[in-house]
Amino acid sequence: MIENSSSLLSWIIFAPLLFGAVLLVLPSKLERYFRTFALVAGVANLLLALKLWANFDGFISEMQFVQLVSWIPQLGISYFLGVDGISLPLVMLTAFITPIAILGTWPKDFSKLKQEKFFVFMVMVLQTGMYGTFLACDLFLFYFFWEIVLIPMFFLIGIWGGSERVYATTKFFIYTMVGSLLMLVAIMWMVYRHQQNFGVPSASLIDLAKLQYDFFHNGVCSAVFSEQGLLFLAFTLAFVIKVPMVPFHTWLPDAHVQAPTLGSVFLAAVLLKLGTYGLIRIAIPMFPEAASYFSMMMMILGIIGVIYGAFCAWGQSDFKKLVAYSSVSHMGYILVGLFSFNQVATAGSLYQMVNHGISSAGLFMIVGFLYERLHTRNLNDFGGIAKSAPIMAIAFMILTLSSVALPGTNGFVGEFTILFGTFQVRPVVALITGLGVIFGAIYALKAYQRVMFGPVTNDHNKHVADLSVREFLAMGILTVFIFGIGFFPNTFFGKSNSTLDSYSKQLMEKVIHE
Amino acid sequence: MQVIESNIPLLIILLPLLGFLINGAIMPIFYRGFAKTPANVAGGIATFFIASSFILAVKAFLQVHEMGESSGAVLSYAFDWFNYGNLVIPFSLRIDALSSLMTLIITGVGSLIHIYSIGYMHHDHAVGRFFSYLNLFCFAMLLLVLGDSLVILFFGWEGVGLCSYLLIGFWYSDTEKANAGVKAFITNRVGDLGFLVGMFLLYSVFGTLTISEIVALLGNPDFIAKVTPVATLICLALFVGATGKSAQLPLYVWLPDAMAGPTPVSALIHAATMVTAGVYMVARLNPLFELSATALSVVANVGAVTALFAGTIAVAQTDIKKVLAYSTVSQLGYMFLACGVGAYNTAIFHLMTHAFFKALLFLGSGSVIHACSGEQDMRKMGGLKKYLPHTYITMLIGSLAISGIPIFSGFFSKDEIIYSTIALPAGFSHLFIIGVITAILTAFYTARMMSMTFLGEERLSHHAKDHLHESPWSMVGPLYVLAFLAAVGGLLGIPHLLGMNLGHIPHLISHWLSPIIAVKHLPLVGEHLPLHEGVVMFGSIVFAVGSFTIGWRTFKNKFFISDIVKGIAGVQQVLANKYYVDEIYDAVVITSLKGISSWAANVFDKVVIDGAVNGVAVVSRFFADKIRVIQNGDLQAYALVMLFGVFIVVVTVYGILNPL
């Protein structure tokens, strides 16, 4: 039986909420210190996460730091947390991105802030939701945190967003909600099935993994309408909307463009990974035959995401939309990697989740820097900014290189590993996905060129203030990760190896067994 | 084979990287600003680091030599770059016969170009940035040649592409120059995808990407039998990468535009080093290419056609750097031609002599441009000989070398390539004829360039003439060193025929490379050859001298062949416009892709996909409007429905908790 080994994970999840509670009782005249408070809270959480990192045993493939408390026994629901090599990098990503994002989106003028207390509180709730989703080992708990994430995001876009924020936030909310509801039905079914098979209901991931779901290979219809097919599709729909996978991606550009920079950074860096995390944690390992059956379809949709996302990004004149579509393209690689059912490509997908988190966070911050200084996101309004803001130009260049996956940057580590692994099992898929290498360079360099190079045609661009100390710090930390991971991926991802090994091994056994 | 472990290869790449960091990050802090480092300081730092690498390269070269006639290797293992599952890529560097030679060329010619740049870039406001990029380039280029794994090679391969992009667009305020950089990067990326696919294919057969292991496996006859069926595919995929980086048809289009960068960059990156990466890669993997006659034939033909194609364009250009750019494309074609007929050692030999004379010519042209206040159009030059005596004499040596005039280096290497096209198994074919025609063209356009620039009337504008001056010694000095190398470098590869008759002088380059590239004994005199080696040699001398003389005499005050032969004005037009290839690419590829992207972003995504999403919302809303009439405020009806609902819920929950 599982033993409770630590309460560290609970601390990581609920520390932001505790800080948030303290914040609520602080008087509003301290408003200008709320960001500092959020930053301190973020750093405190980072320290907890680092403690987790230091004590995490990379040679164990199972869940560690487990905490199991019965919650609603009648329905088999428990408060069940744990971390393994797959969730650890994502927890670390969240822990690092939070203070970086707060630093990089520091308001210039505290007198113009709108409902600052509620804003910071929402950021705290968001963190709790993100950590909880990555650390939950109970499906209901997972669902609970998954939905919690929606609430702060809804307000962040809806209150502090741009002019079309209501449309964007409604679309974001309803779209994600539709997917989640199917997931909820699927979860209820699984709990019920556990009750049927073993006499007691359980929503624990470990218990549910023991279940066998019926699956029929004869024909698409029977595959879809078999028990496993329906469950797989219900979960997968919820997850791919979040990823987002083409054609379920149109909420993303709208949400990004309307969201405040801090919201965009969290959305791109962490929230999209909730979707791919769901795939690697639940949809694929729980329903391996169905996942294998639909793998070609998923890879093709991933490829479409890579290529189509790149083309859409290329065609944008709004800088923020361009970066948003680049996310669609980069997340496509992860889908290809996960559904190639190759060990190396799966590892690459995990790397890519972290790497995309880093580069997209940085790019959205660059968009934010420019918007704050020039009040525009239109690429035609920029040009020649490298001259007035050279440090920003360097930071943007490094992020661009990471985005185009230049060797030596973190982007290469993810993309190369995915393509390398996928090629071993599906050469043609890897080849077509590889076209993203070309098209990715086109839009990324276009954006860089339009912003930084060329003559200064807009007088406002002559005196763009370079990065402030806080912004510099945020970019500096990201740069360290970009090159650190780029050169020493083992140092950063080595602790995931045994979990990834056993993940692939178990998956292969189940799929080949059929 | 003896292998020793040493840190020298690692130091060789790290020194320029350190120089990059100092000029890129520390100096701007020290001088409180990015554009404030003085040229002498920035240049001095950068030169110091690359020159230190050169000294270490000499040391490594001697070590390889001491281990027994170049068959040894010096290895640095730093760490495992990738290590998960079967993806294990050690970050290790290897100096052997081939890479030591390349390292000497890169650091040696690189040092000279660094020194030259101190003078050339003196007036630029961003010398610090320039020299940091130059050092970064050297780091990446050295990584490319020293990497013991194809993935490390690819690291360098992409890295030099980045530096090329940054340096072509060095003067980024000019949109056209910045665009040229982007064009170079993206064209190269097309090739890089080929390289990636080649690597993956290679791994699927070999199970390793370490070059020394690949070569070792190819020594096993059983393994060769297994590899041969896929060898063609692997080689062609890798060669796609080579056509991108080494500017061969059909991906050469970026190189002429790359002349937008500062001239020392053209000399270092776009003539002497980076563009030869493809040739290096093919030579490095020569045992693999040897397995596929088809692939070799493609390499030879692409090389030959590119050589001729670019050579004809060079004849009609008026921009001095464009002439040299097309000449480079053409000479690279020669190198691939040599590889394709199996004369990899000759390709490397020509790579070396070309590095000397083409770097010299580019730097010379830079000196001319510098003297003429930035003028690049040869029609506006003329008669510069007496104003720029040092530049003239050194460029003349370079011109004689590239034209294949005897005793100068190009004669030896080019003649060997032409001879190889008939001597090696390929036999007499169109390749030989193309090789000869291109040689004639080369002498012709080079003489034309020299003549238009240095001879004839002085056509320079008054403004430019007032500022006309010979370049400082920091620029002229490297020109003389390179002129010396361009003059005598060929003696490292004395042809078989002469070597025999003059008392068994060995072909030093082939001999040195023999552990990497097995020397194929060229058939001896009288062995069923279509043409005697002496005949080929004599013929090429006559053609080169004749063509050079005609070019030299004709273009003192005339610019185009069509000025003399009136009938070919149309041909002139086509050549001057580079066969309209850029226009064709633009119309066929770029415009259509741009159209797709604009359509995807503005029409398909907005109207079709998002339209469907919003359509669902509209339809739901429509039904909601219909259904909401049942919300009529009648409390009794609500209570009834509620009761009904509660009943259903209770039954369902009961059903779940107590399954039948």
Interface residues (C-beta under 8 A of the other chain):
Chain A: Q74 K171 I174 Y175 M188 Y192 Q195 Q196 V246 P247 H249 T250 W251 Y308 F311 C312 A313 W314 G315 Q316 Y325 Q343 V344 A347 G384 A386 K387 P390 L401 L406 P407 G408 V413 F416 T417 L419 F420 G421 F423 Q424 P427 A430 L431 G434 L435 V437 I438 A441 I442 L445 K446 Q449 M452 F453 G454 P455 V456 F487 F488 P489 N490 F493 N497 L500 D501 S504
Chain B: F34 F79 D80 W81 F82 N83 Y84 G85 N86 L87 V151 F154 F155 E158 G159 L162 Y165 G169 Y172 S173 D174 T175 A178 N179 V182 F185 I186 R189 V190 D192 L193 L196 V197 F200 L201 Y203 S204 L593 K594 I596 S597 S598 W599 A600 A601 N602 D605 I609 D610 A612 V613 A617 I656 L657 P659
